[in-house]
Every structure is written in structure tokens, then in C-alpha cells.
């Protein structure tokens, strides 16, 4: 992403799943631009700078904060690796 902004995946603790929207609000207050809240999986997706990760991890109800990974698949007609 541009300007050091990273896509982040936040996992919410089991005891805060019912309050996932409040957790998302607390994350937004600490600098996460919340893009999606997925209550069925306990995941919040958003963007922020890497230096904000440690502050986001300290929020009540947050189990983990990880940079979103990217996987590339070969073209279907590419030879087997």
C-alpha cells in the first residue's frame, strides 16, 4: 500500500465477540481505518501504519493484529512447479 499504510487483520477475543462493533470503534479511535467487521469470524479488517500495530494490540478485546498476506497463484496453464 502507499505511504506505509498496511492492510491489517485484527482477531477479536472470544469474550468480546458480542461487542465486536465496540472493539472496532476502539480500534478506529487508535488509528485503524476500519473497512470490514466480520462478526461471524471475529475478524476486523482495516488499514493503518505499521507503527500503530503495538497500540492496536493493547486494546481490550484484541487477540492479535497481523499484516494481511498476499498469495499469488500461477496461471492455470503454467507448468507444474
PDB file as gemmi writes it, atoms N, CA and C in Angstrom:
CRYST1    1.000    1.000    1.000  90.00  90.00  90.00 P 1                      
ATOM      1  N   UNK A   1       0.841  -1.180   0.000  1.00  0.00           N  
ATOM      2  CA  UNK A   1       0.000   0.000   0.000  1.00  0.00           C  
ATOM      3  C   UNK A   1       0.886   1.243   0.000  1.00  0.00           C  
ATOM      4  N   UNK A   2       0.313   2.366  -0.314  1.00  0.00           N  
ATOM      5  CA  UNK A   2       1.059   3.615  -0.425  1.00  0.00           C  
ATOM      6  C   UNK A   2       1.344   4.240   0.930  1.00  0.00           C  
ATOM      7  N   UNK A   3       2.430   5.007   0.999  1.00  0.00           N  
ATOM      8  CA  UNK A   3       2.772   5.814   2.171  1.00  0.00           C  
ATOM      9  C   UNK A   3       2.887   5.001   3.453  1.00  0.00           C  
ATOM     10  N   UNK A   4       3.309   3.759   3.381  1.00  0.00           N  
ATOM     11  CA  UNK A   4       3.489   2.953   4.575  1.00  0.00           C  
ATOM     12  C   UNK A   4       2.206   2.428   5.188  1.00  0.00           C  
ATOM     13  N   UNK A   5       1.094   2.668   4.557  1.00  0.00           N  
ATOM     14  CA  UNK A   5      -0.183   2.161   5.069  1.00  0.00           C  
ATOM     15  C   UNK A   5      -0.281   0.678   4.718  1.00  0.00           C  
ATOM     16  N   UNK A   6      -0.629  -0.129   5.725  1.00  0.00           N  
ATOM     17  CA  UNK A   6      -0.734  -1.574   5.539  1.00  0.00           C  
ATOM     18  C   UNK A   6      -2.154  -2.047   5.808  1.00  0.00           C  
ATOM     19  N   UNK A   7      -2.545  -3.093   5.106  1.00  0.00           N  
ATOM     20  CA  UNK A   7      -3.817  -3.747   5.375  1.00  0.00           C  
ATOM     21  C   UNK A   7      -3.606  -4.684   6.551  1.00  0.00           C  
ATOM     22  N   UNK A   8      -4.470  -4.579   7.571  1.00  0.00           N  
ATOM     23  CA  UNK A   8      -4.315  -5.343   8.795  1.00  0.00           C  
ATOM     24  C   UNK A   8      -5.531  -6.212   9.065  1.00  0.00           C  
ATOM     25  N   UNK A   9      -5.270  -7.363   9.669  1.00  0.00           N  
ATOM     26  CA  UNK A   9      -6.308  -8.291  10.101  1.00  0.00           C  
ATOM     27  C   UNK A   9      -6.260  -8.322  11.626  1.00  0.00           C  
ATOM     28  N   UNK A  10      -7.361  -7.958  12.265  1.00  0.00           N  
ATOM     29  CA  UNK A  10      -7.447  -7.961  13.717  1.00  0.00           C  
ATOM     30  C   UNK A  10      -8.369  -9.101  14.139  1.00  0.00           C  
ATOM     31  N   UNK A  11      -7.876  -9.959  15.024  1.00  0.00           N  
ATOM     32  CA  UNK A  11      -8.688 -11.041  15.570  1.00  0.00           C  
ATOM     33  C   UNK A  11      -9.173 -10.623  16.951  1.00  0.00           C  
ATOM     34  N   UNK A  12     -10.464 -10.788  17.183  1.00  0.00           N  
ATOM     35  CA  UNK A  12     -11.098 -10.384  18.436  1.00  0.00           C  
ATOM     36  C   UNK A  12     -11.149 -11.579  19.389  1.00  0.00           C  
ATOM     37  N   UNK A  13     -10.949 -11.312  20.680  1.00  0.00           N  
ATOM     38  CA  UNK A  13     -11.005 -12.385  21.678  1.00  0.00           C  
ATOM     39  C   UNK A  13     -12.422 -12.941  21.772  1.00  0.00           C  
ATOM     40  N   UNK A  14     -12.514 -14.219  22.143  1.00  0.00           N  
ATOM     41  CA  UNK A  14     -13.817 -14.889  22.238  1.00  0.00           C  
ATOM     42  C   UNK A  14     -14.781 -14.155  23.168  1.00  0.00           C  
ATOM     43  N   UNK A  15     -14.271 -13.646  24.277  1.00  0.00           N  
ATOM     44  CA  UNK A  15     -15.154 -12.995  25.247  1.00  0.00           C  
ATOM     45  C   UNK A  15     -15.677 -11.638  24.777  1.00  0.00           C  
ATOM     46  N   UNK A  16     -15.139 -11.123  23.670  1.00  0.00           N  
ATOM     47  CA  UNK A  16     -15.589  -9.826  23.147  1.00  0.00           C  
ATOM     48  C   UNK A  16     -16.321  -9.927  21.806  1.00  0.00           C  
ATOM     49  N   UNK A  17     -16.615 -11.150  21.368  1.00  0.00           N  
ATOM     50  CA  UNK A  17     -17.289 -11.313  20.070  1.00  0.00           C  
ATOM     51  C   UNK A  17     -18.637 -10.602  20.026  1.00  0.00           C  
ATOM     52  N   UNK A  18     -19.368 -10.624  21.134  1.00  0.00           N  
ATOM     53  CA  UNK A  18     -20.662  -9.942  21.163  1.00  0.00           C  
ATOM     54  C   UNK A  18     -20.505  -8.427  21.081  1.00  0.00           C  
ATOM     55  N   UNK A  19     -19.318  -7.931  21.404  1.00  0.00           N  
ATOM     56  CA  UNK A  19     -19.046  -6.490  21.408  1.00  0.00           C  
ATOM     57  C   UNK A  19     -18.102  -6.092  20.272  1.00  0.00           C  
ATOM     58  N   UNK A  20     -18.088  -6.848  19.194  1.00  0.00           N  
ATOM     59  CA  UNK A  20     -17.110  -6.616  18.125  1.00  0.00           C  
ATOM     60  C   UNK A  20     -17.218  -5.201  17.536  1.00  0.00           C  
ATOM     61  N   UNK A  21     -18.422  -4.645  17.485  1.00  0.00           N  
ATOM     62  CA  UNK A  21     -18.561  -3.283  16.965  1.00  0.00           C  
ATOM     63  C   UNK A  21     -17.899  -2.267  17.890  1.00  0.00           C  
ATOM     64  N   UNK A  22     -17.964  -2.494  19.197  1.00  0.00           N  
ATOM     65  CA  UNK A  22     -17.289  -1.603  20.148  1.00  0.00           C  
ATOM     66  C   UNK A  22     -15.782  -1.742  20.046  1.00  0.00           C  
ATOM     67  N   UNK A  23     -15.316  -2.974  19.838  1.00  0.00           N  
ATOM     68  CA  UNK A  23     -13.883  -3.177  19.631  1.00  0.00           C  
ATOM     69  C   UNK A  23     -13.442  -2.421  18.372  1.00  0.00           C  
ATOM     70  N   UNK A  24     -14.229  -2.507  17.318  1.00  0.00           N  
ATOM     71  CA  UNK A  24     -13.919  -1.784  16.072  1.00  0.00           C  
ATOM     72  C   UNK A  24     -13.874  -0.276  16.314  1.00  0.00           C  
ATOM     73  N   UNK A  25     -14.782   0.240  17.134  1.00  0.00           N  
ATOM     74  CA  UNK A  25     -14.775   1.678  17.464  1.00  0.00           C  
ATOM     75  C   UNK A  25     -13.498   2.056  18.212  1.00  0.00           C  
ATOM     76  N   UNK A  26     -13.064   1.202  19.153  1.00  0.00           N  
ATOM     77  CA  UNK A  26     -11.835   1.487  19.906  1.00  0.00           C  
ATOM     78  C   UNK A  26     -10.612   1.441  18.983  1.00  0.00           C  
ATOM     79  N   UNK A  27     -10.615   0.495  18.045  1.00  0.00           N  
ATOM     80  CA  UNK A  27      -9.524   0.417  17.078  1.00  0.00           C  
ATOM     81  C   UNK A  27      -9.482   1.669  16.204  1.00  0.00           C  
ATOM     82  N   UNK A  28     -10.647   2.121  15.770  1.00  0.00           N  
ATOM     83  CA  UNK A  28     -10.716   3.332  14.943  1.00  0.00           C  
ATOM     84  C   UNK A  28     -10.205   4.547  15.714  1.00  0.00           C  
ATOM     85  N   UNK A  29     -10.509   4.614  16.999  1.00  0.00           N  
ATOM     86  CA  UNK A  29     -10.054   5.732  17.827  1.00  0.00           C  
ATOM     87  C   UNK A  29      -8.531   5.747  17.970  1.00  0.00           C  
ATOM     88  N   UNK A  30      -7.889   4.584  17.802  1.00  0.00           N  
ATOM     89  CA  UNK A  30      -6.425   4.478  17.894  1.00  0.00           C  
ATOM     90  C   UNK A  30      -5.748   4.524  16.526  1.00  0.00           C  
ATOM     91  N   UNK A  31      -6.508   4.778  15.465  1.00  0.00           N  
ATOM     92  CA  UNK A  31      -5.884   4.997  14.163  1.00  0.00           C  
ATOM     93  C   UNK A  31      -6.138   3.960  13.091  1.00  0.00           C  
ATOM     94  N   UNK A  32      -6.918   2.911  13.386  1.00  0.00           N  
ATOM     95  CA  UNK A  32      -7.233   1.931  12.342  1.00  0.00           C  
ATOM     96  C   UNK A  32      -8.399   2.452  11.508  1.00  0.00           C  
ATOM     97  N   UNK A  33      -8.222   2.488  10.202  1.00  0.00           N  
ATOM     98  CA  UNK A  33      -9.337   2.810   9.316  1.00  0.00           C  
ATOM     99  C   UNK A  33     -10.075   1.497   9.074  1.00  0.00           C  
ATOM    100  N   UNK A  34     -11.180   1.305   9.791  1.00  0.00           N  
ATOM    101  CA  UNK A  34     -11.927   0.052   9.724  1.00  0.00           C  
ATOM    102  C   UNK A  34     -12.636  -0.045   8.377  1.00  0.00           C  
ATOM    103  N   UNK A  35     -12.394  -1.145   7.671  1.00  0.00           N  
ATOM    104  CA  UNK A  35     -13.015  -1.364   6.362  1.00  0.00           C  
ATOM    105  C   UNK A  35     -14.120  -2.407   6.413  1.00  0.00           C  
ATOM    106  N   UNK A  36     -13.921  -3.448   7.265  1.00  0.00           N  
ATOM    107  CA  UNK A  36     -14.932  -4.507   7.385  1.00  0.00           C  
ATOM    108  C   UNK A  36     -14.914  -5.064   8.801  1.00  0.00           C  
ATOM    109  N   UNK A  37     -16.104  -5.361   9.280  1.00  0.00           N  
ATOM    110  CA  UNK A  37     -16.261  -6.058  10.560  1.00  0.00           C  
ATOM    111  C   UNK A  37     -16.985  -7.364  10.243  1.00  0.00           C  
ATOM    112  N   UNK A  38     -16.363  -8.480  10.601  1.00  0.00           N  
ATOM    113  CA  UNK A  38     -16.896  -9.797  10.281  1.00  0.00           C  
ATOM    114  C   UNK A  38     -17.241 -10.521  11.587  1.00  0.00           C  
ATOM    115  N   UNK A  39     -18.444 -10.288  12.113  1.00  0.00           N  
ATOM    116  CA  UNK A  39     -18.797 -10.840  13.423  1.00  0.00           C  
ATOM    117  C   UNK A  39     -18.824 -12.362  13.483  1.00  0.00           C  
ATOM    118  N   UNK A  40     -19.155 -13.028  12.408  1.00  0.00           N  
ATOM    119  CA  UNK A  40     -19.223 -14.494  12.424  1.00  0.00           C  
ATOM    120  C   UNK A  40     -17.846 -15.129  12.622  1.00  0.00           C  
ATOM    121  N   UNK A  41     -16.802 -14.448  12.178  1.00  0.00           N  
ATOM    122  CA  UNK A  41     -15.448 -14.994  12.309  1.00  0.00           C  
ATOM    123  C   UNK A  41     -14.617 -14.276  13.366  1.00  0.00           C  
ATOM    124  N   UNK A  42     -15.143 -13.194  13.927  1.00  0.00           N  
ATOM    125  CA  UNK A  42     -14.408 -12.449  14.944  1.00  0.00           C  
ATOM    126  C   UNK A  42     -13.225 -11.699  14.383  1.00  0.00           C  
ATOM    127  N   UNK A  43     -13.370 -11.194  13.169  1.00  0.00           N  
ATOM    128  CA  UNK A  43     -12.274 -10.513  12.481  1.00  0.00           C  
ATOM    129  C   UNK A  43     -12.689  -9.104  12.094  1.00  0.00           C  
ATOM    130  N   UNK A  44     -11.748  -8.177  12.242  1.00  0.00           N  
ATOM    131  CA  UNK A  44     -11.921  -6.801  11.783  1.00  0.00           C  
ATOM    132  C   UNK A  44     -10.790  -6.524  10.809  1.00  0.00           C  
ATOM    133  N   UNK A  45     -11.124  -5.977   9.652  1.00  0.00           N  
ATOM    134  CA  UNK A  45     -10.140  -5.681   8.614  1.00  0.00           C  
ATOM    135  C   UNK A  45     -10.057  -4.178   8.453  1.00  0.00           C  
ATOM    136  N   UNK A  46      -8.837  -3.674   8.357  1.00  0.00           N  
ATOM    137  CA  UNK A  46      -8.671  -2.239   8.175  1.00  0.00           C  
ATOM    138  C   UNK A  46      -7.264  -1.908   7.729  1.00  0.00           C  
ATOM    139  N   UNK A  47      -6.962  -0.616   7.707  1.00  0.00           N  
ATOM    140  CA  UNK A  47      -5.640  -0.156   7.303  1.00  0.00           C  
ATOM    141  C   UNK A  47      -5.087   0.801   8.346  1.00  0.00           C  
ATOM    142  N   UNK A  48      -3.761   0.784   8.469  1.00  0.00           N  
ATOM    143  CA  UNK A  48      -3.065   1.670   9.389  1.00  0.00           C  
ATOM    144  C   UNK A  48      -1.577   1.593   9.083  1.00  0.00           C  
ATOM    145  N   UNK A  49      -0.799   2.392   9.790  1.00  0.00           N  
ATOM    146  CA  UNK A  49       0.649   2.324   9.636  1.00  0.00           C  
ATOM    147  C   UNK A  49       1.198   1.224  10.536  1.00  0.00           C  
ATOM    148  N   UNK A  50       2.305   0.605  10.139  1.00  0.00           N  
ATOM    149  CA  UNK A  50       2.891  -0.459  10.959  1.00  0.00           C  
ATOM    150  C   UNK A  50       3.236   0.006  12.380  1.00  0.00           C  
ATOM    151  N   UNK A  51       3.597   1.268  12.551  1.00  0.00           N  
ATOM    152  CA  UNK A  51       3.967   1.731  13.897  1.00  0.00           C  
ATOM    153  C   UNK A  51       2.760   1.802  14.841  1.00  0.00           C  
ATOM    154  N   UNK A  52       1.549   1.713  14.319  1.00  0.00           N  
ATOM    155  CA  UNK A  52       0.350   1.707  15.152  1.00  0.00           C  
ATOM    156  C   UNK A  52       0.006   0.318  15.678  1.00  0.00           C  
ATOM    157  N   UNK A  53       0.634  -0.718  15.126  1.00  0.00           N  
ATOM    158  CA  UNK A  53       0.254  -2.092  15.472  1.00  0.00           C  
ATOM    159  C   UNK A  53       0.351  -2.346  16.971  1.00  0.00           C  
ATOM    160  N   UNK A  54       1.423  -1.921  17.609  1.00  0.00           N  
ATOM    161  CA  UNK A  54       1.569  -2.206  19.041  1.00  0.00           C  
ATOM    162  C   UNK A  54       0.479  -1.525  19.861  1.00  0.00           C  
ATOM    163  N   UNK A  55       0.064  -0.325  19.481  1.00  0.00           N  
ATOM    164  CA  UNK A  55      -1.027   0.354  20.187  1.00  0.00           C  
ATOM    165  C   UNK A  55      -2.349  -0.372  19.965  1.00  0.00           C  
ATOM    166  N   UNK A  56      -2.574  -0.868  18.757  1.00  0.00           N  
ATOM    167  CA  UNK A  56      -3.806  -1.592  18.452  1.00  0.00           C  
ATOM    168  C   UNK A  56      -3.870  -2.906  19.225  1.00  0.00           C  
ATOM    169  N   UNK A  57      -2.726  -3.561  19.397  1.00  0.00           N  
ATOM    170  CA  UNK A  57      -2.688  -4.835  20.121  1.00  0.00           C  
ATOM    171  C   UNK A  57      -3.047  -4.676  21.604  1.00  0.00           C  
ATOM    172  N   UNK A  58      -2.892  -3.484  22.139  1.00  0.00           N  
ATOM    173  CA  UNK A  58      -3.164  -3.239  23.567  1.00  0.00           C  
ATOM    174  C   UNK A  58      -4.636  -3.000  23.877  1.00  0.00           C  
ATOM    175  N   UNK A  59      -5.461  -2.885  22.849  1.00  0.00           N  
ATOM    176  CA  UNK A  59      -6.877  -2.588  23.045  1.00  0.00           C  
ATOM    177  C   UNK A  59      -7.604  -3.803  23.601  1.00  0.00           C  
ATOM    178  N   UNK A  60      -8.448  -3.561  24.609  1.00  0.00           N  
ATOM    179  CA  UNK A  60      -9.238  -4.623  25.215  1.00  0.00           C  
ATOM    180  C   UNK A  60     -10.096  -5.304  24.157  1.00  0.00           C  
ATOM    181  N   UNK A  61     -10.014  -6.613  24.085  1.00  0.00           N  
ATOM    182  CA  UNK A  61     -10.793  -7.379  23.119  1.00  0.00           C  
ATOM    183  C   UNK A  61     -10.015  -7.787  21.884  1.00  0.00           C  
ATOM    184  N   UNK A  62      -8.766  -7.319  21.771  1.00  0.00           N  
ATOM    185  CA  UNK A  62      -7.938  -7.665  20.614  1.00  0.00           C  
ATOM    186  C   UNK A  62      -7.036  -8.844  20.964  1.00  0.00           C  
ATOM    187  N   UNK A  63      -7.157  -9.922  20.211  1.00  0.00           N  
ATOM    188  CA  UNK A  63      -6.297 -11.090  20.401  1.00  0.00           C  
ATOM    189  C   UNK A  63      -4.991 -10.924  19.635  1.00  0.00           C  
ATOM    190  N   UNK A  64      -5.102 -10.459  18.359  1.00  0.00           N  
ATOM    191  CA  UNK A  64      -3.901 -10.288  17.545  1.00  0.00           C  
ATOM    192  C   UNK A  64      -4.155  -9.276  16.439  1.00  0.00           C  
ATOM    193  N   UNK A  65      -3.039  -8.690  15.970  1.00  0.00           N  
ATOM    194  CA  UNK A  65      -3.057  -7.774  14.831  1.00  0.00           C  
ATOM    195  C   UNK A  65      -1.947  -8.236  13.895  1.00  0.00           C  
ATOM    196  N   UNK A  66      -2.310  -8.547  12.655  1.00  0.00           N  
ATOM    197  CA  UNK A  66      -1.336  -9.042  11.690  1.00  0.00           C  
ATOM    198  C   UNK A  66      -1.493  -8.314  10.365  1.00  0.00           C  
ATOM    199  N   UNK A  67      -0.359  -8.156   9.669  1.00  0.00           N  
ATOM    200  CA  UNK A  67      -0.432  -7.610   8.320  1.00  0.00           C  
ATOM    201  C   UNK A  67      -1.066  -8.646   7.417  1.00  0.00           C  
ATOM    202  N   UNK A  68      -1.959  -8.181   6.542  1.00  0.00           N  
ATOM    203  CA  UNK A  68      -2.617  -9.082   5.604  1.00  0.00           C  
ATOM    204  C   UNK A  68      -1.599  -9.599   4.606  1.00  0.00           C  
ATOM    205  N   UNK A  69      -1.606 -10.899   4.406  1.00  0.00           N  
ATOM    206  CA  UNK A  69      -0.692 -11.512   3.453  1.00  0.00           C  
ATOM    207  C   UNK A  69      -1.273 -11.521   2.045  1.00  0.00           C  
ATOM    208  N   UNK A  70      -0.399 -11.693   1.087  1.00  0.00           N  
ATOM    209  CA  UNK A  70      -0.816 -11.772  -0.312  1.00  0.00           C  
ATOM    210  C   UNK A  70      -0.256 -13.072  -0.885  1.00  0.00           C  
ATOM    211  N   UNK A  71      -1.102 -13.818  -1.538  1.00  0.00           N  
ATOM    212  CA  UNK A  71      -0.666 -15.061  -2.180  1.00  0.00           C  
ATOM    213  C   UNK A  71      -0.905 -14.944  -3.680  1.00  0.00           C  
ATOM    214  N   UNK A  72       0.050 -15.414  -4.438  1.00  0.00           N  
ATOM    215  CA  UNK A  72      -0.071 -15.396  -5.890  1.00  0.00           C  
ATOM    216  C   UNK A  72      -0.109 -16.830  -6.406  1.00  0.00           C  
ATOM    217  N   UNK A  73      -1.044 -17.099  -7.274  1.00  0.00           N  
ATOM    218  CA  UNK A  73      -1.158 -18.417  -7.888  1.00  0.00           C  
ATOM    219  C   UNK A  73      -0.668 -18.347  -9.328  1.00  0.00           C  
ATOM    220  N   UNK A  74      -0.010 -19.408  -9.788  1.00  0.00           N  
ATOM    221  CA  UNK A  74       0.417 -19.406 -11.186  1.00  0.00           C  
ATOM    222  C   UNK A  74      -0.786 -19.505 -12.121  1.00  0.00           C  
ATOM    223  N   UNK A  75      -0.603 -19.089 -13.320  1.00  0.00           N  
ATOM    224  CA  UNK A  75      -1.633 -19.181 -14.338  1.00  0.00           C  
ATOM    225  C   UNK A  75      -2.015 -20.651 -14.494  1.00  0.00           C  
ATOM    226  N   UNK A  76      -3.292 -20.951 -14.735  1.00  0.00           N  
ATOM    227  CA  UNK A  76      -3.730 -22.354 -14.848  1.00  0.00           C  
ATOM    228  C   UNK A  76      -2.978 -23.169 -15.906  1.00  0.00           C  
ATOM    229  N   UNK A  77      -2.457 -22.512 -16.927  1.00  0.00           N  
ATOM    230  CA  UNK A  77      -1.748 -23.254 -17.977  1.00  0.00           C  
ATOM    231  C   UNK A  77      -0.232 -23.302 -17.725  1.00  0.00           C  
ATOM    232  N   UNK A  78       0.235 -22.727 -16.620  1.00  0.00           N  
ATOM    233  CA  UNK A  78       1.667 -22.734 -16.304  1.00  0.00           C  
ATOM    234  C   UNK A  78       2.099 -24.166 -15.954  1.00  0.00           C  
ATOM    235  N   UNK A  79       3.351 -24.493 -16.260  1.00  0.00           N  
ATOM    236  CA  UNK A  79       3.843 -25.837 -15.923  1.00  0.00           C  
ATOM    237  C   UNK A  79       3.848 -26.036 -14.404  1.00  0.00           C  
ATOM    238  N   UNK A  80       3.735 -27.286 -14.005  1.00  0.00           N  
ATOM    239  CA  UNK A  80       3.745 -27.618 -12.580  1.00  0.00           C  
ATOM    240  C   UNK A  80       5.105 -27.289 -12.008  1.00  0.00           C  
ATOM    241  N   UNK A  81       5.139 -26.691 -10.839  1.00  0.00           N  
ATOM    242  CA  UNK A  81       6.399 -26.293 -10.196  1.00  0.00           C  
ATOM    243  C   UNK A  81       7.090 -27.471  -9.570  1.00  0.00           C  
TER     244      UNK A  81                                                      
END                                                                             
